[in-house]
Amino acid sequence: MEISLNKPTGIKIKGKNASAVVTPEKIAVENYQITGPGEYEISGIDVIGLAGGVFRLRVDGVSVGCLTRKLTDDEKSRLGTINIVILPAGIELDAGLEASYVLPQGEPEEVAKFAKSLGAENITPAPKLVTTPEKLPETTTVVVLK
């Protein structure tokens, strides 16, 4: 699975068989638009949508949480394990989320401050994140996409 920026406001998540583009308002998987709550399976990508623009995608065995706000305990339970969290810098990262990767989004100053609050320093922006279930790190790693 590969995650990269899809400028100007989206993130592209590319799997072996399909791709999704995530924006703050919706997810597009192939030609299907997901804008709200529900459970979906499109071209091998499983999506759970919650109110307020919160989504969890499972692509090639890796779960990606696209968050717009802090989650309730019930929402964390409904989404299940999240390997990669994508969220706006400045939103408090839920203690119960033990993600392998955190991908903060926003202005460079906000992202740097957020990354530092997570204990990450001297982050070099990367053009993409490529991973598989077997390659997920044991400790949380902050990745800034450029």
MARTIVO-63182 format. One record per residue (C-alpha): y, z, x; residue number from 1. Coordinates in nm, 4 decimals, decimal comma. Layout:
<pts>
@Y = Y | Z = Z | X = X | seq = NUM;
...
</pts>
This chain:
<pts>
@Y = 0,0000 | Z = 0,0000 | X = 0,0000 | seq = 1;
@Y = 0,3513 | Z = -0,0815 | X = 0,1166 | seq = 2;
@Y = 0,6848 | Z = 0,0633 | X = 0,0001 | seq = 3;
@Y = 1,0173 | Z = -0,1019 | X = 0,0847 | seq = 4;
@Y = 1,3702 | Z = -0,1314 | X = -0,0490 | seq = 5;
@Y = 1,4301 | Z = -0,3943 | X = -0,3142 | seq = 6;
@Y = 1,8083 | Z = -0,4134 | X = -0,2934 | seq = 7;
@Y = 2,0456 | Z = -0,3319 | X = -0,4451 | seq = 8;
@Y = 1,8991 | Z = -0,0338 | X = -0,6369 | seq = 9;
@Y = 1,5223 | Z = -0,0600 | X = -0,6410 | seq = 10;
@Y = 1,2089 | Z = 0,0241 | X = -0,4503 | seq = 11;
@Y = 0,9193 | Z = -0,2218 | X = -0,4223 | seq = 12;
@Y = 0,5671 | Z = -0,0835 | X = -0,4191 | seq = 13;
@Y = 0,3167 | Z = -0,3486 | X = -0,3153 | seq = 14;
@Y = -0,0554 | Z = -0,3002 | X = -0,3647 | seq = 15;
@Y = -0,3506 | Z = -0,5227 | X = -0,2844 | seq = 16;
@Y = -0,3545 | Z = -0,6839 | X = -0,6291 | seq = 17;
@Y = -0,0098 | Z = -0,6239 | X = -0,7797 | seq = 18;
@Y = 0,3436 | Z = -0,5045 | X = -0,7117 | seq = 19;
@Y = 0,5886 | Z = -0,2830 | X = -0,8954 | seq = 20;
@Y = 0,9665 | Z = -0,2580 | X = -0,8687 | seq = 21;
@Y = 1,1124 | Z = 0,0810 | X = -0,9515 | seq = 22;
@Y = 1,4777 | Z = 0,1310 | X = -1,0484 | seq = 23;
@Y = 1,6402 | Z = 0,4451 | X = -1,1911 | seq = 24;
@Y = 1,5973 | Z = 0,3063 | X = -1,5446 | seq = 25;
@Y = 1,2580 | Z = 0,1337 | X = -1,5439 | seq = 26;
@Y = 0,9487 | Z = 0,0111 | X = -1,3670 | seq = 27;
@Y = 0,8507 | Z = -0,3540 | X = -1,3636 | seq = 28;
@Y = 0,4829 | Z = -0,4221 | X = -1,2951 | seq = 29;
@Y = 0,4267 | Z = -0,7958 | X = -1,2766 | seq = 30;
@Y = 0,6005 | Z = -0,9191 | X = -1,5963 | seq = 31;
@Y = 0,5768 | Z = -0,5918 | X = -1,7881 | seq = 32;
@Y = 0,8753 | Z = -0,3531 | X = -1,8170 | seq = 33;
@Y = 0,8163 | Z = 0,0211 | X = -1,8580 | seq = 34;
@Y = 1,1246 | Z = 0,2125 | X = -1,9691 | seq = 35;
@Y = 0,9927 | Z = 0,5336 | X = -2,1201 | seq = 36;
@Y = 0,7183 | Z = 0,7852 | X = -2,1718 | seq = 37;
@Y = 0,3543 | Z = 0,6833 | X = -2,1980 | seq = 38;
@Y = 0,0457 | Z = 0,5934 | X = -1,9987 | seq = 39;
@Y = -0,0066 | Z = 0,2369 | X = -1,8810 | seq = 40;
@Y = -0,2505 | Z = 0,0355 | X = -1,6694 | seq = 41;
@Y = -0,1235 | Z = -0,3036 | X = -1,5576 | seq = 42;
@Y = -0,2952 | Z = -0,5231 | X = -1,3003 | seq = 43;
@Y = -0,4668 | Z = -0,2241 | X = -1,1401 | seq = 44;
@Y = -0,1531 | Z = -0,0061 | X = -1,1246 | seq = 45;
@Y = -0,1728 | Z = 0,3117 | X = -1,3337 | seq = 46;
@Y = 0,1610 | Z = 0,4472 | X = -1,4580 | seq = 47;
@Y = 0,2500 | Z = 0,7715 | X = -1,6322 | seq = 48;
@Y = 0,6051 | Z = 0,7824 | X = -1,7684 | seq = 49;
@Y = 0,7821 | Z = 1,1009 | X = -1,8759 | seq = 50;
@Y = 1,1182 | Z = 1,1529 | X = -2,0435 | seq = 51;
@Y = 1,4270 | Z = 1,1224 | X = -1,8275 | seq = 52;
@Y = 1,3118 | Z = 0,8424 | X = -1,5986 | seq = 53;
@Y = 1,0236 | Z = 1,0258 | X = -1,4290 | seq = 54;
@Y = 0,7228 | Z = 0,8121 | X = -1,3373 | seq = 55;
@Y = 0,3997 | Z = 0,8454 | X = -1,1425 | seq = 56;
@Y = 0,2243 | Z = 0,5317 | X = -1,0208 | seq = 57;
@Y = -0,1211 | Z = 0,5111 | X = -0,8668 | seq = 58;
@Y = -0,1530 | Z = 0,2087 | X = -0,6384 | seq = 59;
@Y = -0,4583 | Z = 0,1462 | X = -0,4185 | seq = 60;
@Y = -0,5616 | Z = 0,5113 | X = -0,4459 | seq = 61;
@Y = -0,2195 | Z = 0,6532 | X = -0,3498 | seq = 62;
@Y = -0,0025 | Z = 0,8275 | X = -0,6098 | seq = 63;
@Y = 0,3748 | Z = 0,7770 | X = -0,5978 | seq = 64;
@Y = 0,6129 | Z = 0,9988 | X = -0,7932 | seq = 65;
@Y = 0,9499 | Z = 0,8482 | X = -0,8795 | seq = 66;
@Y = 1,1653 | Z = 1,1442 | X = -0,9784 | seq = 67;
@Y = 1,5160 | Z = 1,1621 | X = -1,1182 | seq = 68;
@Y = 1,5227 | Z = 1,5403 | X = -1,1652 | seq = 69;
@Y = 1,3361 | Z = 1,8635 | X = -1,1026 | seq = 70;
@Y = 1,0082 | Z = 1,8830 | X = -1,2963 | seq = 71;
@Y = 0,8833 | Z = 2,1510 | X = -1,5332 | seq = 72;
@Y = 0,5449 | Z = 2,3113 | X = -1,4641 | seq = 73;
@Y = 0,3980 | Z = 2,1168 | X = -1,7588 | seq = 74;
@Y = 0,5294 | Z = 1,7882 | X = -1,6183 | seq = 75;
@Y = 0,3854 | Z = 1,8652 | X = -1,2726 | seq = 76;
@Y = 0,0507 | Z = 1,9282 | X = -1,4384 | seq = 77;
@Y = 0,0674 | Z = 1,6019 | X = -1,6385 | seq = 78;
@Y = 0,1533 | Z = 1,3950 | X = -1,3305 | seq = 79;
@Y = -0,1166 | Z = 1,5512 | X = -1,1138 | seq = 80;
@Y = -0,1288 | Z = 1,5091 | X = -0,7377 | seq = 81;
@Y = 0,1600 | Z = 1,3141 | X = -0,5887 | seq = 82;
@Y = 0,1132 | Z = 1,1785 | X = -0,2365 | seq = 83;
@Y = 0,4569 | Z = 1,0160 | X = -0,2012 | seq = 84;
@Y = 0,7770 | Z = 1,1380 | X = -0,3676 | seq = 85;
@Y = 1,0774 | Z = 0,9085 | X = -0,4122 | seq = 86;
@Y = 1,3868 | Z = 1,0912 | X = -0,5330 | seq = 87;
@Y = 1,7657 | Z = 1,0966 | X = -0,5046 | seq = 88;
@Y = 1,8862 | Z = 1,3042 | X = -0,2089 | seq = 89;
@Y = 2,0196 | Z = 1,6341 | X = -0,3340 | seq = 90;
@Y = 1,7631 | Z = 1,6935 | X = -0,6063 | seq = 91;
@Y = 1,5670 | Z = 2,0064 | X = -0,5310 | seq = 92;
@Y = 1,2139 | Z = 1,9206 | X = -0,4235 | seq = 93;
@Y = 0,9684 | Z = 2,1155 | X = -0,6366 | seq = 94;
@Y = 0,7755 | Z = 2,3748 | X = -0,4381 | seq = 95;
@Y = 0,4530 | Z = 2,2807 | X = -0,6185 | seq = 96;
@Y = 0,4684 | Z = 1,9222 | X = -0,4940 | seq = 97;
@Y = 0,2852 | Z = 1,9042 | X = -0,1652 | seq = 98;
@Y = 0,3538 | Z = 1,5392 | X = -0,0967 | seq = 99;
@Y = 0,2561 | Z = 1,3707 | X = 0,2272 | seq = 100;
@Y = 0,5751 | Z = 1,1642 | X = 0,2283 | seq = 101;
@Y = 0,9227 | Z = 1,2227 | X = 0,0855 | seq = 102;
@Y = 1,1512 | Z = 0,9188 | X = 0,0556 | seq = 103;
@Y = 1,5059 | Z = 1,0347 | X = -0,0270 | seq = 104;
@Y = 1,7477 | Z = 0,7795 | X = -0,1719 | seq = 105;
@Y = 2,1270 | Z = 0,7755 | X = -0,1683 | seq = 106;
@Y = 2,4255 | Z = 0,7638 | X = 0,0609 | seq = 107;
@Y = 2,3443 | Z = 0,8098 | X = 0,4331 | seq = 108;
@Y = 2,5263 | Z = 1,1451 | X = 0,4563 | seq = 109;
@Y = 2,3419 | Z = 1,2825 | X = 0,1519 | seq = 110;
@Y = 2,0059 | Z = 1,1588 | X = 0,2822 | seq = 111;
@Y = 2,0649 | Z = 1,3149 | X = 0,6269 | seq = 112;
@Y = 2,1639 | Z = 1,6501 | X = 0,4730 | seq = 113;
@Y = 1,8639 | Z = 1,6431 | X = 0,2388 | seq = 114;
@Y = 1,6218 | Z = 1,5516 | X = 0,5197 | seq = 115;
@Y = 1,7591 | Z = 1,8358 | X = 0,7334 | seq = 116;
@Y = 1,7065 | Z = 2,0799 | X = 0,4427 | seq = 117;
@Y = 1,3388 | Z = 1,9795 | X = 0,4518 | seq = 118;
@Y = 1,3221 | Z = 2,0501 | X = 0,8254 | seq = 119;
@Y = 1,3366 | Z = 1,6867 | X = 0,9375 | seq = 120;
@Y = 1,5828 | Z = 1,5875 | X = 1,2093 | seq = 121;
@Y = 1,6653 | Z = 1,2685 | X = 1,3988 | seq = 122;
@Y = 1,5081 | Z = 1,0408 | X = 1,1422 | seq = 123;
@Y = 1,5012 | Z = 0,6735 | X = 1,2301 | seq = 124;
@Y = 1,5263 | Z = 0,4535 | X = 0,9199 | seq = 125;
@Y = 1,2267 | Z = 0,2242 | X = 0,8737 | seq = 126;
@Y = 1,2071 | Z = -0,1104 | X = 0,6905 | seq = 127;
@Y = 0,8906 | Z = -0,0032 | X = 0,5053 | seq = 128;
@Y = 0,6220 | Z = 0,2597 | X = 0,4682 | seq = 129;
@Y = 0,2634 | Z = 0,1354 | X = 0,4880 | seq = 130;
@Y = -0,0201 | Z = 0,3768 | X = 0,4102 | seq = 131;
@Y = -0,3655 | Z = 0,4230 | X = 0,2603 | seq = 132;
@Y = -0,5352 | Z = 0,7350 | X = 0,1209 | seq = 133;
@Y = -0,7058 | Z = 0,7853 | X = 0,4578 | seq = 134;
@Y = -0,3785 | Z = 0,7643 | X = 0,6540 | seq = 135;
@Y = -0,1759 | Z = 1,0205 | X = 0,4562 | seq = 136;
@Y = -0,0362 | Z = 1,2877 | X = 0,6929 | seq = 137;
@Y = -0,1372 | Z = 1,6537 | X = 0,6578 | seq = 138;
@Y = 0,2226 | Z = 1,7776 | X = 0,6683 | seq = 139;
@Y = 0,5186 | Z = 1,6455 | X = 0,4711 | seq = 140;
@Y = 0,6948 | Z = 1,3600 | X = 0,6486 | seq = 141;
@Y = 1,0420 | Z = 1,2360 | X = 0,5509 | seq = 142;
@Y = 1,0876 | Z = 0,8574 | X = 0,5614 | seq = 143;
@Y = 1,4242 | Z = 0,6899 | X = 0,5112 | seq = 144;
@Y = 1,3998 | Z = 0,3240 | X = 0,4132 | seq = 145;
@Y = 1,6639 | Z = 0,0832 | X = 0,5394 | seq = 146;
</pts>
